[in-house]
């Protein structure tokens, strides 16, 4: 790698940082004022790119007005969609817990993805070149795209314009005040509703602009939404929540680091071959993990002050009533009889195994989210470690299937032991983002370890032992392990450890004052959750006969979050009910319609609006209103 090539890669990094900054700046503004972690922000970026390509075909790009007009119109169209989303949906859920707001915005991701699929199709779309900026110039003896030179300027210009807007206008003063204390702004007579709408519109405009300006460089595809939102989250957290200069510095840092890793390729030193190019998939998450551990509030962020006003009080968890225990026993008896229907409904056992595994997966996440109050965006890490642990113990070490199944959760526990030690030192969105960083690091290692894990192809031939080859036998084993796992977690919640965990959730300071080691208790909760999640992952590997890196991807972590939130965080039966509802809906809709995501997203939005406490929470409230505890 020559010096000139390295410098050109760094310049390409500067160009990429501009688009990344625009998207992250919009996300940072929206979170700073509304406190909503907008999972659909990447979808707005994707729409901006799609709309820019379509408008450019309509206007024509023979002149500069057609090209730049398409970018502006696409950004304005995305802003309009953002305003409609805020008015029609988000205004109705500002009062619900933050996690349900996250669930609603993820439902929007599903709806917008299928909207794009319906309008533009599944194939990638290529945009036109920018008139006047085609071709390349010679820098350091090599060709460098002219358009990338323009991209390098756009980021600083937008940062300057945003700074002037926020510091030199009355609207900007209100936005900065709302970022610091929304309740005080409302008390002074400011119309919060329209302030939130304008901020969301501006954030959506920046997201659409960030996608549209990539028209000459980036093909529009349906995968751009989750890819973009992951990068944007990293930039916002590394730079500091609500800090626009921090977002720009973080975008530069991440883009330049990725460019340098790509430029270095494989370096031979001290007899070792170090592949820096493999780090490009995960380097931003490595940076985020380091920043969160060293400076949790970000590079240019500020320590968040306590929010004004009383926080919502968690409803105490109570042991199950006699009625609920009887219903649980009846449910287990019915599940024991399920294989009798296999001849009439051959697919029923496969679905039953999937639902049981999903229930244990969701229950393990709820164990740290509900009683522990620790939100995780990366729970799939332990699911994947359990699955790959079972696979490698069986395929690489030659262990029997049952031994591999029982030992696999120990690998997941080891991951939770290491990751949890860092995570319990943070709280709120910072803890959630650190869990995401660790999960993506694990995914990257598995994805790129071709010799050990099979890389993108995964591991195949993971069939159960001969005595479990009958699907009914494997179903009974799964049912046994899931019931035991759920009952053990329930028992721990009402043991002294569980009471200490809930005390740490409700008031860490008071818990510490009475002698509870808060971090140790939360750390143990991470490890226990990792063990049970690893069991679910190992069962999944042998039920499917193979595993791939998708087992550990962010999408599976999001699935677990949806299951828990749909059922209800404040009830122990919530994750079980949520996992059954979500998995059944997903399974049925995938087989019935090409646009299953949109239907599933619409159902989730309906449930969030009608049952903001989750399905199990709604059932409990009905019982309590009749004077009968559920």
ZIKAUR-V660753 format. One record per backbone hydrogen bond with DSSP energy under -1.0 kcal/mol. CO is the residue of the C=O (numbers start at 1). NH is the residue of the N-H. Records with the same first field share a line. If there is no record, write none. Layout:
CO: NH, NH
//
This chain:
2: 6
3: 7
4: 8
5: 9
6: 10
7: 11
8: 12
9: 13
10: 14
11: 15
12: 16
13: 17
16: 20
17: 21
18: 22
19: 23
20: 24
21: 25
22: 26
23: 27
24: 28
25: 29
26: 30
27: 31
28: 32
29: 33
30: 34
31: 35
36: 38
37: 39
38: 41
40: 44
41: 45
42: 46
43: 47
44: 48
45: 49
46: 50
47: 51
48: 52
49: 53
50: 54
51: 55
52: 56
53: 57
54: 58
55: 59
56: 60
63: 67
64: 68
65: 69
66: 70
67: 71
68: 72
69: 73
70: 74
71: 75
72: 76
73: 77
74: 78
75: 79
76: 80
77: 81
78: 82
79: 83
80: 84
81: 85
82: 86
83: 87
84: 88
85: 89, 90
86: 91
89: 92
90: 93
93: 96
97: 101
98: 102
99: 103
100: 104
101: 105
102: 106
103: 107
104: 108
105: 109
106: 110
107: 111
108: 112
109: 113
110: 114
111: 115
112: 116
113: 117
114: 118
115: 119
116: 120
117: 121
125: 220
130: 133
135: 146
137: 144
139: 142
142: 139
144: 137
146: 150
147: 151
148: 152
150: 154
151: 155
153: 157
154: 158
155: 159
156: 160
157: 161
158: 162
159: 163
160: 164
161: 165
162: 166
163: 167
164: 168
169: 173
170: 174
171: 175
172: 176
173: 177
174: 178
175: 179
176: 180
177: 181
181: 185
182: 186
183: 187
184: 188
185: 190
186: 189
190: 192
191: 195
192: 196
193: 197
194: 198
195: 199
196: 200
197: 201
198: 202
199: 203
200: 204
201: 205
202: 206
203: 207
204: 208
205: 209
206: 210
207: 211
208: 212
209: 213
211: 214
212: 215
214: 217, 218
220: 125
221: 224
223: 227
224: 228
225: 229
226: 230
227: 231
228: 232
229: 233
230: 234
231: 235
232: 236
233: 237
234: 238
235: 239
236: 240
238: 299
239: 300
240: 243
243: 247
244: 248
245: 249
246: 250
247: 251
248: 252
249: 253
250: 254
251: 255
252: 256
253: 257
254: 258
255: 259
256: 260
257: 261
258: 262
259: 263
260: 264
261: 265
265: 276
267: 274
269: 272
272: 269
274: 267, 276
276: 279
277: 280
279: 282, 283
282: 286
283: 287
284: 288
285: 289
286: 290
287: 291
288: 292
289: 293
290: 294
291: 295
295: 298
321: 325
322: 326
323: 327
324: 328
325: 329
326: 330
327: 331
328: 332
329: 333
330: 334
331: 335
332: 336
333: 337
337: 340
338: 341
339: 342
341: 345
345: 348
347: 351
348: 352
349: 353
350: 354
351: 355
352: 356
353: 357
354: 358
355: 359
356: 360
357: 361
358: 362
359: 363
360: 364
361: 365
362: 366
363: 367
365: 369
366: 370
368: 374
378: 381
379: 382, 383
380: 384
381: 385
382: 386
383: 387
384: 388
385: 389
386: 390
387: 391
388: 392
389: 393
390: 394
391: 395
392: 396, 397
393: 399
400: 404
401: 405
402: 406
403: 407
404: 408
407: 410
408: 411, 412
409: 413
410: 414
411: 415
412: 416
413: 417
414: 418
415: 419
416: 420
419: 423
420: 424
422: 425
423: 426
427: 430
428: 432
429: 433
430: 434
431: 435
432: 436
433: 437
434: 438
435: 439
436: 440
437: 441
438: 442
439: 443
440: 444
441: 445
442: 446
443: 447
444: 448
448: 450
449: 453
450: 454
454: 457
459: 547
461: 463
465: 468
466: 469
470: 474
471: 475
472: 476
473: 477
474: 478
475: 479
476: 480
477: 481
478: 482
479: 483
480: 484
481: 485
482: 486
483: 487
484: 488
485: 489
486: 490
487: 491
488: 492
489: 493
490: 494
492: 495, 498
495: 499
496: 500
497: 501
498: 502
499: 503
500: 504
501: 505
502: 506
503: 507
507: 511
508: 512
509: 513
510: 514
511: 516
512: 515
516: 518
517: 521
518: 522
519: 523
520: 524
521: 525
522: 526
523: 527
524: 528
525: 529
526: 530
527: 531
528: 532
529: 533
530: 534
531: 535
532: 536
533: 537
534: 538
535: 539
536: 540
537: 541
538: 542
539: 543
540: 544
541: 545
545: 462
547: 459
548: 551
549: 552
553: 556, 557
554: 558
555: 559
556: 560
557: 561
558: 562
559: 563
560: 564
561: 565
562: 566
563: 567
564: 568
566: 615
567: 616
573: 577
574: 578
575: 579
576: 580
577: 581
578: 582
579: 583
580: 584
581: 585
582: 586
583: 587
584: 588
585: 589
586: 590
587: 591
589: 593
595: 599
596: 600
597: 601
598: 602
599: 603
600: 604
601: 605
602: 606
603: 607
604: 608
605: 609
606: 610
607: 611
611: 614
614: 618
615: 619
616: 620
617: 621
618: 622
619: 623
620: 624
621: 625
623: 628
624: 627
//
